[in-house]
Amino acid sequence: MNSLSKYFLTGTNPHYSTKVVSLTVRDDEKIVVHNEDNRSAEFDIVVLTIPAPQLLQLDMRPSIPDEVREKIKAIEFTPRFSLMVVFDSVPEMEWVMKYHDDDVVRFTVWDHVKRCRGLNPTLLVHSSARYAVSNTDVKTKEEAGVEMLFRLRQLLPELPDPIKTIPHYWRFGQVYKPYEGTPGFLVLNEKPLIVAGGDSFMATSNLSHAAKSGEMLAGLVRDNLGIPQFKFKDTLKNK
């Protein structure tokens, strides 16, 4: 997902590590966005793709209606532990990603393959949902990382010793119970447009459904701006 985002942001000037704390709709139909450093900027449209429960942490004016707030509160996530395992070198592998029928490690993927050449071989390891749920607020991410590495060595004994490991924890790992009705996105303000999207609003929580929500968001923004839909097939026929 990170690679996809970077691709679509090519040629733009994104601001990273910036936490938004409030959105205010002005009478001139501009949206003023403030961050935690008390800096602000004006926008015509705001698209939010944060985990849905975090929408309720934003100070929004006008505020989110109570009925909608209750539906957002009803969304449930399962957490995840992950471990980035960096090697100096590895034997040749015939796979890029693999699912494991295991109670600790669920998914592994060679992360360096999808990025660029020149990086050390890096295996990204995801815990099972059950392991993450049972160990949230019980184990630190470092303790979970030690257990995941131990299990990884049992599942893939051909791997050498790593030169570095980096554990991580996502409290909002994967949507377990989505927004009622699974509309694909949620309009929080119609004019000017403030909209939230992501797999919190889809029937299934996975990459393809997250991308589908993004496609629906793009269509909504396009229609809001009055941009005609590009018809790729018709363009080919004209040529």
QUIQUIFEN-V504388 format. One record per run of one state. SS is the DSSP state (H for helix, E for strand, C for the rest). FROM is the first residue (numbers start at 1). TO is the last residue. If there is no record, write none. Layout:
BEGIN
<<SS | FROM | TO> <SS | FROM | TO>>
END
This chain:
BEGIN
<<C | 1 | 1> <H | 2 | 8> <C | 9 | 19> <E | 20 | 25> <C | 26 | 30> <E | 31 | 35> <C | 36 | 39> <E | 40 | 43> <C | 44 | 45> <E | 46 | 48> <C | 49 | 51> <H | 52 | 57> <C | 58 | 58> <E | 59 | 61> <C | 62 | 65> <H | 66 | 73> <C | 74 | 75> <E | 76 | 86> <C | 87 | 96> <E | 97 | 99> <C | 100 | 104> <E | 105 | 110> <H | 111 | 114> <C | 115 | 121> <E | 122 | 127> <C | 128 | 128> <H | 129 | 135> <C | 136 | 140> <H | 141 | 155> <C | 156 | 163> <E | 164 | 177> <C | 178 | 184> <E | 185 | 189> <C | 190 | 193> <E | 194 | 197> <C | 198 | 198> <H | 199 | 201> <C | 202 | 206> <H | 207 | 225> <C | 226 | 231> <H | 232 | 238> <C | 239 | 239>>
END
